[in-house]
Amino acid sequence: MRPAVHLAFVAVSLLLARSAASLALLGPRVDYPTPLAPVEVASADLNLDGQRDLFIPGTQDTVSALLGTPSGVFSSYSSSPLPGEPWAVALADLNADGFFDAVVTDFGFDKVSILLGDGSGSFSLYQQYPTLKWPSSVALGDLNSDGMLDAVVTDNGHAAITMFLGLGGGSFALGQSMVVLGKPNGASIADLNHDGLMDIVCVNGGSSKLSVLLGHGDGTFDPRADYTTGSGPSDVALCDMNGDDVLDAVTCNEGGRSISVLLGDGVGGLAAPINKYTGRASASVVCGDFDGDGTCDVAVSNYNWGTIQVVHGNGNGTLGTIETLSAGTQPRGMVAIDLNHDWRPDLAVCNAGSNSVSVWLSHSPTTDVTMGAIALFGAGPNPSTGVFSLEMTVPRSGTVVANVYDVAGRRCMSEDFGYLGPGAQSKTGSSGNRVGKFMRPRAWWPDRDRARHSGRRWRCGSARGCGSPVPGA
């Protein structure tokens, strides 16, 4: 059974036409300097000021944090030494001190480092563990149901994934290595079959396959199941692409210059891929509702083109219009998260060739309706029942639409009040007009670090979010 939905706010707008050339609700690009040749980025509140920050490993002896502000602008920068070739990262509180820590892979020196955060945005090296060859990605989740986060590392040069079992206090013990297919990348941890236990997904760039290992909750797994993707998959995201409250897998395919959507069946299986040709090789993929229509869209970074592509979801698992945005040189790792507190996903991508991170903040095309009092139930079943009421001032005549968003920033109810004249209005809407279910997509999850401070315990700690809260937490 899905957890209760916590409805967060109502946004009201006059219904205005948007330009077909700008379907995503993303503002202009802003670039920030980073360490040399960054390939991955993660987001969390690193200095406990209530703002989303960015953690960026540089591939030359340094990791850095860009500290955020309420507006989504990054105003300060801190660096911490980490000798080697820092590559992929996952963030979580590993030692229960209330501060985010980092698990960072070292691609060139075959190790994984545990960095403990001090709550100011700085980190210190605590432990290092050897891996197999070329650790290319890392994800965190409780794989053996002991309440401690474990790590999964993909060994790109050894056709395997390796578990590190969490011992508490930031320490890990080497677990089993599981053989997958050639050149594994992009591991994710989530509950794919709704049994409350964590499963593992990774893509295999050398075999055009995606591997799924269904967990037993004790650190062991069913035999690996492999599913066909487009050619040369380089990353995977988990999100609900067709509104059935089941996680689906989305891969970006470097060799095939395409995106594949594999719809989940709710019991851990995946359907044949629905492929969308993009025309450009891509290195990273994230999901989010970038156009505000209540369905999941997909964004990919085009390493050789200096662009990102936002591909709009049709709500049934298929993908539609492609919008291309200019990025820095050689864009790679991405994150989609709410940086400016407007409950919509923003985008950040690190640029390995220009030593920068590019940020696009979301914006609304209609912001001229003045909100008054709002009466809104705070939590409801999933799907929801209930009503909301609100007062507003309409500046001019037009069609007025109210959208209700959950804490994940996803539109879940919509009320069309029709054509209204200017002036004060008082209206009531009902959840009978809900436009989607309330699965939290992998890629944007603004309440995850708030949940940590309010005592809710999450089963997943991947860099870009995944899974569901622990039942009953």
C-alpha positions, -999 to 999 in steps of 0.1 A, spaced: 0 0 0 13 35 -9 20 60 19 -3 89 25 2 119 3 11 152 18 -4 180 -3 17 211 -2 3 240 -20 -20 254 -47 -8 274 -77 -33 295 -96 -28 310 -130 -46 325 -159 -46 301 -188 -22 316 -214 -8 300 -245 29 290 -244 53 292 -273 58 259 -290 95 267 -290 97 268 -252 77 240 -237 98 234 -206 93 258 -178 130 265 -175 146 299 -173 180 311 -187 211 291 -180 235 303 -153 271 288 -151 291 284 -119 328 274 -117 337 239 -103 368 217 -98 386 205 -128 367 181 -152 336 173 -131 316 143 -143 288 140 -116 267 163 -94 244 156 -64 221 178 -44 213 180 -7 212 206 21 249 204 30 251 233 55 217 229 72 203 263 62 172 249 45 185 254 10 196 229 -17 233 228 -23 253 210 -50 281 185 -44 305 182 -73 335 158 -74 364 170 -96 384 144 -113 417 159 -100 421 156 -62 391 178 -51 354 178 -42 335 209 -39 301 223 -27 282 251 -42 260 265 -14 225 276 -24 202 305 -15 164 307 -13 162 320 -49 182 291 -63 213 312 -69 246 298 -56 265 324 -36 295 306 -20 319 278 -28 338 254 -6 364 228 -16 377 197 2 408 177 -8 404 142 -20 435 128 -37 429 107 -68 402 109 -95 369 115 -78 340 104 -101 305 95 -90 288 104 -57 259 96 -34 249 117 -4 233 106 29 238 109 66 260 79 72 270 84 109 237 97 123 251 131 133 225 151 113 249 161 86 251 148 50 281 127 42 294 116 8 303 83 -8 326 90 -38 341 66 -63 376 69 -76 375 58 -112 412 59 -119 425 44 -86 398 17 -81 385 27 -46 355 43 -29 359 70 -3 337 79 26 337 116 33 320 129 65 303 163 64 306 188 91 274 207 84 291 237 69 296 223 34 330 209 40 340 173 42 369 152 56 381 118 45 371 91 69 376 57 52 386 42 18 378 8 5 391 -10 -26 368 -18 -55 372 -39 -86 381 -20 -119 368 15 -128 340 22 -103 317 43 -124 286 49 -103 273 44 -67 239 42 -51 228 39 -14 200 19 1 192 -5 29 197 -38 12 197 -61 42 170 -44 63 192 -35 93 183 2 92 217 12 79 225 24 44 245 0 22 264 10 -10 263 -5 -45 292 3 -69 293 -5 -106 327 -18 -117 327 -7 -153 360 -25 -161 350 -58 -145 314 -65 -155 302 -66 -119 285 -47 -92 298 -48 -56 280 -43 -24 294 -26 7 273 -33 38 268 -4 62 280 -9 97 270 25 111 292 54 120 302 58 83 320 24 81 313 -4 56 322 -40 52 328 -55 18 299 -76 6 294 -98 -24 302 -89 -60 275 -99 -85 283 -105 -122 264 -84 -146 271 -77 -183 297 -56 -200 305 -20 -189 279 -15 -161 269 21 -153 242 40 -136 232 19 -106 199 27 -89 182 13 -58 144 12 -54 115 -11 -45 104 -23 -80 80 -50 -69 62 -33 -40 74 -58 -14 90 -32 8 125 -45 0 152 -28 -20 161 -39 -55 190 -30 -78 190 -17 -114 220 -10 -136 226 -5 -173 253 -24 -192 269 -2 -219 287 -30 -235 257 -52 -241 227 -29 -246 210 -45 -216 195 -33 -183 199 -57 -154 175 -60 -125 183 -78 -92 152 -82 -69 162 -81 -33 153 -105 -5 159 -79 22 189 -98 37 215 -87 12 208 -115 -13 190 -113 -46 171 -133 -71 191 -143 -102 197 -114 -125 171 -105 -151 183 -87 -182 161 -65 -204 169 -50 -238 175 -13 -242 188 9 -270 224 5 -281 250 14 -255 230 26 -224 250 50 -203 226 58 -174 192 49 -160 165 68 -141 135 53 -123 102 72 -125 65 67 -132 62 75 -169 26 63 -175 8 73 -143 1 38 -130 19 43 -97 46 18 -107 83 26 -113 94 25 -149 130 25 -161 143 52 -185 178 48 -201 198 71 -222 216 52 -249 250 66 -261 255 42 -289 219 44 -303 215 82 -297 182 74 -282 161 71 -250 144 39 -240 114 37 -217 108 2 -201 74 2 -183 73 -17 -150 47 -43 -143 46 -38 -105 61 -72 -97 97 -64 -107 95 -70 -145 99 -46 -173 82 -44 -207 100 -42 -241 116 -8 -246 97 22 -261 125 40 -280 128 77 -288 155 87 -312 171 120 -301 199 121 -327 226 128 -301 247 106 -278 239 112 -241 258 105 -209 232 111 -182 194 110 -177 170 125 -152 132 127 -149 108 155 -138 77 173 -147 95 201 -166 65 215 -185 40 215 -156 15 192 -172 15 166 -144 34 139 -163 71 129 -162 94 143 -188 130 132 -195 162 153 -197 195 140 -211 230 155 -214 247 154 -248 284 151 -240 298 157 -275 273 184 -284 274 208 -255 236 206 -250 209 190 -229 177 178 -244 143 180 -226 120 153 -240 84 157 -231 64 128 -218 30 120 -232 18 104 -199 15 69 -215 52 59 -215 59 74 -249 79 105 -255 71 135 -277 86 169 -284 124 174 -280 136 208 -268 174 214 -269 192 238 -245 228 250 -248 250 239 -219 288 242 -213 315 221 -229 311 183 -225 281 182 -202 278 149 -182 261 142 -148 228 158 -141 204 164 -113 167 175 -113 156 190 -80 137 220 -67 164 247 -60 143 278 -57 113 266 -36 87 269 -63 78 232 -61 90 226 -97 121 207 -108 151 227 -118 181 213 -137 218 213 -130 245 196 -152 282 195 -147 304 204 -177 336 183 -178 352 204 -206 345 239 -192 350 232 -155 315 245 -146 280 235 -136 250 249 -156 218 256 -138 183 262 -152 157 274 -127 121 267 -134 97 295 -139 59 299 -144 45 314 -175 17 330 -156 23 346 -123 -1 375 -122 -29 360 -101 -26 372 -65 -33 345 -39 -52 351 -7 -63 326 20 -59 289 13 -77 261 31 -62 228 22 -61 194 38 -25 185 47 -25 148 41 -48 123 24 -49 88 10 -31 78 -22 -50 85 -45 -65 114 -27 -100 124 -16 -111 158 -2 -116 194 -12 -96 227 -11 -108 263 -10 -89 294 -19 -93 332 -23 -76 351 -51 -75 383 -70 -77 380 -108 -61 410 -125 -81 406 -158 -107 385 -174 -97 350 -185 -98 313 -178 -84 305 -143 -69 271 -134 -58 260 -99 -33 232 -96 -25 213 -63 10 199 -59 22 173 -35 55 176 -15 74 160 -44 64 190 -65 41 169 -88 7 182 -99 -19 158 -85 -51 178 -87 -64 204 -111 -95 226 -110 -107 246 -140 -128 275 -127 -136 286 -162 -138 322 -174 -137 347 -146 -139 384 -145 -114 407 -128 -114 412 -90 -116 391 -58 -128 355 -62 -135 327 -37 -135 292 -51 -136 255 -40 -121 226 -58 -123 188 -53 -99 160 -56 -123 144 -80 -103 163 -106 -70 147 -98 -47 145 -128 -22 119 -116 -12 95 -89 14 104 -64 45 83 -71 76 103 -64 98 102 -95 135 93 -89 150 125 -100 134 153 -81 125 149 -44 126 182 -25 113 168 8 140 141 12 164 161 34 134 177 53 122 142 60 156 133 75 154 162 100 117 155 109 126 119 119 112 101 88 136 74 76 141 68 39 153 36 24 172 51 -4 201 75 -6 210 77 -43 224 110 -56 192 118 -75 165 102 -53 146 70 -56 122 46 -39 97 53 -12 98 60 26 100 31 49 64 19 56 51 34 88 79 59 91 
